[in-house]
């Protein structure tokens, strides 16, 4: 079955879509990336797009989702904003990917040594940056409240920020919450290491449907 087709996407499970990302990152880290034929991909996708995943990541120049997960044209929706925060426009984009295209996995991808996280911790105030950083600050409190650090110690705020974005998506988007509760999409929290290229898929919610009453506990 042709990869970039509606039929392929309809038969893909959230768990399998997650596996494609894990396998892709393994190839990337081990310098075994596929030799993507971009002209062929252009021809395959000229009549439409059927990305299997949608990734909300930071705008950091080192965190290109297509490269990190070794994917090509038409494979992923990539939404990038400093600090991988959530706002109405981003929620609308995620809802489009899930409901109208049929993407099977939604990834919130943070990264180590994040400048936006460091700026929020330093309480930087400057133009519109101030408002952006205010969306990250709850993660600072969340990280401090953890009785035992569950994550890479120096990046625990970045991990908490990914968790907060996942939670915000599920609580603010009825569309995504509905698809997730029926098991039609999976949601993943991940952290990219800028020193090694490895992705820590630290929260994988792709294997089974989650009932609406369990959504709060899930994230």
C-alpha positions in Angstrom: 0.0 0.0 0.0 1.4 3.4 -1.0 2.6 5.3 2.1 1.2 8.7 1.3 -2.4 7.6 0.8 -5.7 7.9 2.7 -6.0 4.1 2.7 -2.6 3.7 4.4 -3.5 6.2 7.1 -6.8 4.6 7.8 -5.2 1.3 8.5 -2.4 2.7 10.7 -2.8 2.4 14.4 -1.6 5.0 16.9 0.8 2.5 18.4 2.3 1.7 15.0 2.6 5.4 14.2 4.5 5.8 17.4 6.8 2.9 16.4 7.6 4.7 13.1 8.9 7.7 15.1 11.0 5.5 17.5 12.5 3.6 14.5 13.2 6.9 12.7 15.0 8.4 15.7 17.1 5.3 16.0 18.1 5.6 12.4 18.9 9.3 12.9 21.1 8.7 16.0 23.0 5.8 14.3 23.5 7.7 11.1 21.4 5.3 9.1 18.9 7.8 7.8 17.0 6.8 4.7 18.1 8.2 1.3 14.8 10.2 0.8 13.9 10.6 -2.8 12.4 14.1 -2.6 11.3 14.3 -6.2 9.4 11.0 -5.7 7.8 12.4 -2.5 6.7 15.5 -4.4 5.1 13.3 -7.0 3.4 11.2 -4.3 2.0 14.1 -2.4 1.1 16.5 -5.2 -2.6 15.6 -5.0 -2.9 15.6 -1.3 -1.2 15.0 2.1 -1.8 12.3 4.6 0.8 12.8 7.4 0.7 10.0 10.0 1.8 12.3 12.9 1.6 15.9 14.1 4.5 17.2 16.2 4.4 20.3 18.4 8.0 21.3 19.0 10.2 24.3 19.9 11.4 26.6 17.1 15.0 25.9 18.1 17.0 25.4 14.9 18.3 22.1 16.1 14.9 20.4 16.5 13.6 19.8 13.0 11.0 17.0 13.5 11.5 15.6 10.0 15.2 15.2 10.6 15.0 13.9 14.2 12.5 11.2 13.2 14.0 10.6 9.8 10.8 11.3 7.9 10.2 12.9 4.5 7.8 15.2 2.7 4.2 14.5 3.5 5.0 12.3 6.6 4.5 14.8 9.5 2.7 18.0 10.3 5.3 20.2 12.1 4.1 23.0 14.4 6.9 25.0 15.9 6.9 27.7 18.5 9.4 28.8 21.1 8.9 26.6 24.2 6.5 24.3 22.5 3.6 26.2 24.2 -0.1 25.9 23.4 -2.4 28.6 22.2 -5.7 28.8 20.2 -4.0 28.8 16.8 -1.9 25.8 17.7 -4.9 23.9 19.1 -6.8 24.7 15.8 -3.9 23.3 13.8 -3.7 20.1 16.0 -7.5 19.6 15.6 -7.2 20.0 11.8 -4.5 17.3 11.7 -6.5 14.9 13.8 -10.0 15.4 12.6 -9.7 16.4 9.0 -6.5 14.6 7.9 -6.5 11.6 10.2 -3.0 11.9 11.8 -2.7 9.0 14.3 -0.1 10.3 16.8 0.3 13.7 18.4 3.7 14.5 19.9 4.7 17.3 22.1 8.5 17.5 21.7 10.7 19.6 24.1 14.4 19.6 24.1 17.4 20.0 26.4 19.2 23.3 26.9 16.0 25.2 25.8 16.5 28.9 25.6 12.9 29.7 26.2 12.9 27.6 29.4 16.0 29.4 30.6 14.5 32.8 29.8 11.3 31.9 31.7 13.4 30.8 34.7 15.3 34.1 34.5 12.0 36.0 34.4 13.0 37.8 31.2 10.6 40.6 30.2 10.9 42.0 26.7 8.2 42.9 24.2 5.9 40.0 23.1 8.5 37.5 24.6 7.0 38.4 28.0 3.7 36.9 27.2 5.2 33.8 25.6 7.3 33.1 28.6 4.3 33.4 30.9 2.9 30.2 29.4 6.1 28.4 30.4 6.3 29.6 34.0 3.7 27.1 35.4 6.2 24.4 34.5 8.8 25.9 36.9 6.4 25.5 39.8 5.4 22.0 38.7 9.1 20.9 38.6 9.8 22.4 42.0 6.8 20.6 43.5 8.0 17.1 42.5 9.1 15.3 45.6 11.5 13.2 43.6 13.0 14.2 40.3 11.7 11.8 37.7 13.6 13.4 34.8 17.0 14.5 33.7 17.8 16.9 36.6 19.0 20.0 34.8 16.1 19.8 32.3 13.3 18.9 34.7 11.4 22.2 33.9 11.5 21.4 30.2 10.0 17.9 30.9 7.3 19.5 33.1 6.6 22.0 30.3 6.0 19.2 27.9 3.6 17.6 30.4 1.8 20.9 30.8 1.3 21.3 27.1 -0.1 17.7 26.8 -2.5 18.4 29.6 -3.5 21.8 28.1 -4.2 20.2 24.7 -6.5 17.5 26.3 -8.3 19.9 28.6 -8.8 22.7 26.0 -9.7 20.7 22.9 -12.9 18.7 23.0 -12.1 17.3 19.5 -8.7 15.9 20.5 -10.0 14.7 23.8 -12.8 12.8 22.1 -10.5 11.2 19.5 -8.0 10.2 22.2 -10.7 8.8 24.5 -11.8 6.5 21.6 -8.3 5.4 21.0 -8.2 6.9 17.5 -5.1 8.9 18.2 -2.2 8.5 20.6 -0.4 11.3 22.5 3.3 11.2 23.3 5.5 13.4 25.4 9.1 13.4 24.3 12.4 15.2 24.9 15.1 15.7 22.3 18.7 15.7 23.6 20.7 18.3 21.6 24.0 16.7 22.6 23.2 13.1 21.4 20.3 13.4 19.0 18.3 10.9 21.0 14.7 11.4 21.8 13.4 10.3 25.3 9.8 9.2 24.7 9.0 9.6 28.4 5.2 9.6 28.1 3.7 7.2 25.7 -0.2 7.2 25.5 -0.7 5.3 22.3 -1.4 1.7 23.2 -5.0 1.7 24.3 -8.1 3.9 24.6 -8.4 6.1 27.7 -11.8 6.8 29.2 -12.7 10.4 29.6 -12.8 10.1 33.4 -9.1 9.0 33.2 -7.9 11.8 31.0 -6.7 13.9 33.9 -4.7 11.1 35.4 -3.2 10.2 32.0 -1.2 13.4 31.9 
